[in-house]
Amino acid sequence: MTMHKEWRVDIAPLLFFAAVVAVKVYYLFVYIAAAQPLLDVMQDDSRRAAAGSALTYQATTQFSHLGYFTVSLAFDALVFYSLLVRRAAKERPRGFMENIFPLITVFVPVAGFTLMFLPQVRAMLPGYPEGMLAWLNELTPLFPFYINLAGLVIGLFGAAFSIWAIAHLRASFGLRTAVRELVTSGPYRRIRHPLYFGEIVHIFGIVVLAATPAALSLFIVAVALQAVRAKVEERKFLASVPAYAEFQRNTGFLWPKLR
């Protein structure tokens, strides 16, 4: 297939990730602008002392969201770049499960979590039960600080792991289920689908930061979709790449093989 046809077939993913990057860049500037009053308080000794622990909670939440947007923006930009530079497929995707289903596994969580962090949407989402939050607050008044810090660390680790995986895929990256080159370097030495592992960890960090049952529900859906997508890919590689059977025996599915 010519490069022109390859681009024409996959123009939808390119446009989608271009739109996601544009939206995240816009709202990154929105969050930075919203953080300016908080920075002013932090730089004023008297106002900082008057705010007390409330300032710590607010600062943690604000900068956790900034950290999430920055890292996830870098990830989406790298995906967009990988789609631009990838090589042609040796085995093209066929049927719904190889053509359309992989796009669903990407578009649903990316669009869902991007919308979930928009201020207008977040204001409409229900939170966790007040009784549960009160109980957690009784365990430690610093619970909001710890939970935001945990979400940020988990999300950063997952995003960094995904970026590491894409860096080794390079021109073999694709959204639809196609066979290009079998990559066995970097995280692929131990895990068959490290990109999906990183995405799952990244999404879980987002769930923690989002602090809404809707995010947890979307996470469960996203994990199920990724697992099915990985199995579809393995079936195609086993049928067309003789070396994949040995690769499968020596690596773990979504985590390193213990033995």
N, C-alpha and C positions, 0 to 999 in steps of 0.2 A: 504494500500500500504506500502511495506517495506521501510525502510530508504534508502536502496540501490537503489530501483526503484525511490524513490522521488528525490534523487540526480541525477540519470540518466536522468530523465525527465527535470529537471531544471538546467542541467549543462551549458546550453547556458547563462542564466542570471549570473551564478556564474563566468563564464569565462569573460563575458562582463564587469562586475563591477571590476573584478581583473585587466583587461586591463585598464579600466578607472583610477583606483587608481594608477596603475604603470605609466601611461602617466602623470597624474597630479603631482605625486611625482617628476618625471624627470623634468617637466617644472617649478615646484616650485624651484628646485635648479638652473634652468636656469635664472629665474627671480631674485633670490637672487644674483647670480653672476653678472647679469646685473645692479643691484642696487648698487654694490660696488663703481663705479666711482661717483655716486650721493652722497653716504655717505662720500666719500673723500672730495667732494666740500662742503658739509654741515659742515664738521669738520674744514675747513679752513676759517678763518674769512675774509680774503681779497677776496678769490674767491666767498664766499657766498654773500658778499656785492656787488661784480661786477655782479653777476647773477641776483640779485633783485627779482622781482615778478616772473620771468620765472622759478626760482628755486622752488618756491612754487607750480606752476602748475605741473612741472615735478615730484616733490616729491609726490604730491597728487595722480597723475596718477599711478606712479610706485608702491606706497604702497597700493593703492586701489586694484590693480591687485594681489599683494601679499596677501592681506587680503581675496580676493575672493577665490584664490586658496587654501589657508589654510582651510577656513571654508568649502568650497565645498568638499575638500579632506576628511575632517572629516565626512561629511554627507555620501559620497559614501562608505567610509570605514565601517560606521555603517550599511549601507544597506547590504554590503557584509557579515558582521558578522551576521546580522539578518537572512539572507538566510541560513547561516550555522547551526544556532541553532533552527530554527523554528520547531514547532510540525507538525505532519501529519494532512492533511485536513480531516474534517468530510464529506464534500461534494466537490468532485473534480471538476475542471473546465471542461466544455463541449462546444464543438463547437468553431468556429473562434473567436467570440466576447469575450469568456471567456478565451481562450488559447493564441491566437496570438495577438489580438488587445491590451490587456494590455501591452504586451512587446513593441508594437509599440509606445504607449504613453510614455514609459520610454526611449526607445532607441533613438527616434528621437530628443527630446530636449537635452538629455545628450550628445549624440554624436555631435549634431549640435553646442551647446554652447562650448563644449570642444574644437572642431576644431576652433571655432571662436576666441578663445583666444590664439591660437598658433601664434607666431610672423609671421611665413611664410604665414598663412592664412589671418591674420589681414591686412597685407600689400596689399592684393588683393581686399579687400572689399571696396565698395564705401561708402563715408561718406554722411552726411546730406548736403543739398544745402548751398553753401558758403554765399548766401544772408541771409539765416535764422541765420547762425552762427554769421555773422557780426552784425545783429540786436540784437541778444542776448548779444553779447559782448559790444554793446553800452549801454545796460541796466545796466550792471555792468562788469568791467574788470575782476572781480573775478568769472565770470560765470563758467569757467572750474573747478575751485576749488569747488564751490558749487555743481555742477552736479556730480563730482566724489565722494564727501563726501556723497551726497544723495544716490547715487548708492550703496556705501559701507554700509551705515546704513540700507537701505532697504534690501539688500542682506543678511546681517548678521542677521537681525530680522527674515527673512523668513527661513534661514537655521537653526537658533536656535529653531524656532517653529517646524520645521520638525523633528529635533533631539528629541525634547520633545515628539512629537507624536509617533515616532518610539520607544522611551524608554518605552512608555506605551503599545504599541503593542507587543513588545518583540517577543515571539515565535509565535505570531499570524500573524506576518508580512508575506506578500507574494506578488509576482508580478502578477501572474495569478489570476483570479477571483475564489477564493476557500473559503469555509466556515470553519473557525477554531473556535476560541472562540470570542464571542461578547464582545468587550472591551468598557467599559463605564466610565473609570477613566480618570483623567487628563483633557486634552483638549476635550476628547470624551464625557465629561459631557455636553458640550454645542454645539459641532459641530460634525456632523456625519463623515466628511472627513477632519479632521484638517491637516493630512499629505499632502493632495493635496492643501489645502489652503496655508500651509507653502511653498510648492514647487512653487506655482504660485507667491507668494510674492518674494521668492528667485530669481526666474527667471526674474521677473521685475527689481530687483536690477541689475542683470547681463545685462539686456537690456540697462539700464542707463549707466553702465560702458562701455559696448561695443561701444556705440556711433555710431551705424551704422543702416541704415534702415533694413538691413537683420536680425538683432537681433529682431527688433520690429515685423517683419513678422513672424519669428519663434515663438515669444511669443504668438501671436494670435492663431497660429496653436496648440501650446502646451496647452493653456487654453481650447480650444475646445475639444481636445483629452481627457484631464483630466475630463471635465464635462461629456462626454459620458461614460467614464470608470466608474465614480462614479455611474451613473444611472444603468449601467449593474450590478455593485456589489449590489446595493440596491434591484434590482429585484431578485437576487439569494438569498439574505438574507431573504427577505420577504417570499419567497417560502419555506424556510427550517428552519428558526428560528422564532418561535412564538413571542418571546419577542421583535423582531426587530420593529414591528409595533408601539409599545409603545415608543420605543427608537426614532423612526422617528418622532413621534408627539412632543416629548419633546426637540428636537435638531434642529439646523439649518443645511442647506445643506453644504455650504462651509464657513459659517460665523455663529456666535452665533445667536440664535433665539431671536428676540427683545421682543416678547410677549410670 
